[in-house]
């Protein structure tokens, strides 16, 4: 069936509308993920806490009672303690949480991944991490003053083998 | 026995929705013609866009370089240095992907509104659900590999969302917080995912159409050319570009989201990742359950071996592959017999219309076809046709055959017009048209049903047209005057237009009547006695 001129015009209009819808919604309207005038602090690390119980040296009798292929000098329980993590920005407590160990047996690293949208400017960042069985205080502490520009992304990492907290 | 003329089985809200859809589609019919109407070709268009994405993706892959800085630089080179080829390909890749989402979601919505998900159709519906996940996974992973600001946002948001699931020992998002944590091997992984997922999608798309005979996987050439031209023009006028290189030291504060793929992402800022997973999981389960919600199902067709000669026409015409041929199980001289799989049969009756034994002319034995719908035997169709036509008066007596998906037939019946509803128009064997006209029970036969190219039973109107044109068995005999036959493929929203078409047809019949010598009209009783 031959197509009439009005149909051609109609098709052009509908094809153009189809293309326009795709072209527009492929990028617009823009989405403001974070206020462009703000800065973001990401606190993220993975770290294994101490074991919940000290390793204990087995007695000769206990070692002898074990099957020959499973004999070992120390008995070390697998489970690890939860980490206590604190982040203060200036005098405000931004984050305080007990982070449990991963793994079904609770023997893996505890992980932290938290984002904070903050005002740009000069800030004092105070961090604390407890990864032992102690009851009070922190095993790692860090304090640093940073100057955050609008839109800047500050990452707080933790590496025990490199001295503790690092601001990247 | 249930009333076979109560095929309008869908609920009232769905009927309203269907009416709305049909109104829109009728408008598209007027512009595109039913043959090119894109709304009837949503599945085929999905395949078409998939191939555009695949071809353009292969081209882009040749020039893409994976690496923390190389990824962005290579995409920039493709986009700007060879804008005439690579740039166009990139834009086509993106826009065809977006178009794929549009037609996929419209296809889903339309099949639901048109009630094409129950019975044997559950298979295509259920297979289509994971396809949605795969399309989105393929698209989102594609945004990731460009490694511009949008990619940075997508990487962070997606990994944070994935981290909400208790599956990963260490947060994946940690990989995207600082340059020191980002590895070039990550891009190799993402490219692998971006290629592997579409390949899996292709396989699932192939499964999706396995239970459809004569599945449409290519849109008509004119529609394909028009759509491709629209995407090409868009690619040239508004090319897809990157949004600046990713910088993990800065926040991608404002990004131009592709809303077709990333429309859920802003919700991640309002609701927890787990809540969103739960929402998607619930939506997926609901979609999977829809085909099994309460729905009336007709009794499947049955084969009567005494009348089945093993011609296999029913196999050739069944739109759902519900009939197959097998070695004869009785003592008949015929080699094969038809076997109906009740799980696949939708009781449309197209097989009945294809059966050479479903002819109302039969006299030697009782009218019973080789394959029958238990709820609507051919004998009942003949009786109903004769009964209703016997009361007709005037010079242009017409019997209208229509299906339950077309216009309301009750509205057009009158002193000179009778109507008989059947499950699908292709249930009407051409011999019925021959019978009603050459025996002068009526002056004309008017066939109506679903819209052209959008048969509810997929192939009813197509087979009917082909049978009347003599292109497909059983064909309408040459002796039947074609001017006494009218077809109006309408859909349920075009009752008024159908009434107009019927009036025109009857006017033509009156002209024929005036040109011909008066004929003696055999009455129903005479025919009944003859049988």
Boltz contact constraints between the chains, C-beta under 6 A:
constraints:
  - contact:
      token1: [A, 1]
      token2: [B, 33]
      max_distance: 6.0
  - contact:
      token1: [A, 7]
      token2: [B, 31]
      max_distance: 6.0
  - contact:
      token1: [A, 10]
      token2: [B, 31]
      max_distance: 6.0
  - contact:
      token1: [A, 11]
      token2: [B, 31]
      max_distance: 6.0
  - contact:
      token1: [A, 15]
      token2: [B, 226]
      max_distance: 6.0
  - contact:
      token1: [A, 15]
      token2: [B, 230]
      max_distance: 6.0
  - contact:
      token1: [A, 18]
      token2: [B, 230]
      max_distance: 6.0
  - contact:
      token1: [A, 19]
      token2: [B, 230]
      max_distance: 6.0
  - contact:
      token1: [A, 19]
      token2: [B, 234]
      max_distance: 6.0
  - contact:
      token1: [A, 22]
      token2: [B, 95]
      max_distance: 6.0
  - contact:
      token1: [A, 22]
      token2: [B, 98]
      max_distance: 6.0
  - contact:
      token1: [A, 22]
      token2: [B, 99]
      max_distance: 6.0
  - contact:
      token1: [A, 23]
      token2: [B, 234]
      max_distance: 6.0
  - contact:
      token1: [A, 23]
      token2: [B, 238]
      max_distance: 6.0
  - contact:
      token1: [A, 25]
      token2: [B, 259]
      max_distance: 6.0
  - contact:
      token1: [A, 26]
      token2: [B, 98]
      max_distance: 6.0
  - contact:
      token1: [A, 26]
      token2: [B, 258]
      max_distance: 6.0
  - contact:
      token1: [A, 27]
      token2: [B, 256]
      max_distance: 6.0
  - contact:
      token1: [A, 30]
      token2: [B, 254]
      max_distance: 6.0
  - contact:
      token1: [A, 30]
      token2: [B, 256]
      max_distance: 6.0
  - contact:
      token1: [A, 31]
      token2: [B, 255]
      max_distance: 6.0
  - contact:
      token1: [A, 31]
      token2: [B, 257]
      max_distance: 6.0
  - contact:
      token1: [A, 31]
      token2: [B, 266]
      max_distance: 6.0
  - contact:
      token1: [A, 32]
      token2: [B, 254]
      max_distance: 6.0
  - contact:
      token1: [A, 33]
      token2: [B, 153]
      max_distance: 6.0
  - contact:
      token1: [A, 33]
      token2: [B, 253]
      max_distance: 6.0
  - contact:
      token1: [A, 34]
      token2: [B, 251]
      max_distance: 6.0
  - contact:
      token1: [A, 34]
      token2: [B, 253]
      max_distance: 6.0
  - contact:
      token1: [A, 36]
      token2: [B, 253]
      max_distance: 6.0
  - contact:
      token1: [A, 40]
      token2: [B, 251]
      max_distance: 6.0
  - contact:
      token1: [A, 42]
      token2: [B, 177]
      max_distance: 6.0
  - contact:
      token1: [A, 44]
      token2: [B, 174]
      max_distance: 6.0
  - contact:
      token1: [A, 44]
      token2: [B, 177]
      max_distance: 6.0
  - contact:
      token1: [A, 46]
      token2: [B, 170]
      max_distance: 6.0
  - contact:
      token1: [A, 102]
      token2: [B, 169]
      max_distance: 6.0
  - contact:
      token1: [A, 108]
      token2: [B, 169]
      max_distance: 6.0
  - contact:
      token1: [A, 111]
      token2: [B, 170]
      max_distance: 6.0
  - contact:
      token1: [A, 111]
      token2: [B, 171]
      max_distance: 6.0
  - contact:
      token1: [A, 113]
      token2: [B, 171]
      max_distance: 6.0
  - contact:
      token1: [A, 113]
      token2: [B, 173]
      max_distance: 6.0
  - contact:
      token1: [A, 151]
      token2: [B, 250]
      max_distance: 6.0
  - contact:
      token1: [A, 151]
      token2: [B, 251]
      max_distance: 6.0
  - contact:
      token1: [A, 151]
      token2: [B, 253]
      max_distance: 6.0
  - contact:
      token1: [A, 153]
      token2: [B, 249]
      max_distance: 6.0
  - contact:
      token1: [A, 153]
      token2: [B, 250]
      max_distance: 6.0
  - contact:
      token1: [A, 153]
      token2: [B, 251]
      max_distance: 6.0
  - contact:
      token1: [A, 155]
      token2: [B, 177]
      max_distance: 6.0
  - contact:
      token1: [A, 155]
      token2: [B, 178]
      max_distance: 6.0
  - contact:
      token1: [A, 168]
      token2: [B, 178]
      max_distance: 6.0
